[in-house]
Amino acid sequence: MAPVRVVNLGQVEPIALPQGSWSRMLVTARTAGGNRSSLGYSVFTPGTVLGMVSHEVEEVAYVVAGRGELRLDEGAVTFGPGDALFIPPHTWHAVANTGDEDVVMVFGFPHPDYPPTARR
């Protein structure tokens, strides 16, 4: 059995996103080793709209703070604090912060790193 790993948010370099938003991949093969899933943390500033992505695996997310939309080809799904999101594999989606405060989101994949992803 692999030992328990503790990864602090400050130990991982941020991935820059539009409008000062950012993500950090916390649990990955690099930080945990032997893991079969990954975990990340994102902050989306008000007005941020990400480009459409489609992952090869499902994604789950939990909204800690803020309000926004998950934009899909067939419309949009609104979310707010306390909501959990399930995004099936190969689903085109984009996060949009439609509120006036940061959206804070924890997300994960059944993949040891950020999974293979197509972008539009």
Beta strands, then each sheet from edge to edge (+ up, - down):
strand 1: 15-16
strand 2: 22-27
strand 3: 38-44
strand 4: 53-55
strand 5: 59-65
strand 6: 68-72
strand 7: 75-79
strand 8: 84-87
strand 9: 93-97
strand 10: 103-109
strand 11: 117-119
sheet 1: 1+ 2- 3+ 10- 5+ 8-
sheet 2: 4+ 11-
sheet 3: 7+ 6- 9+
end
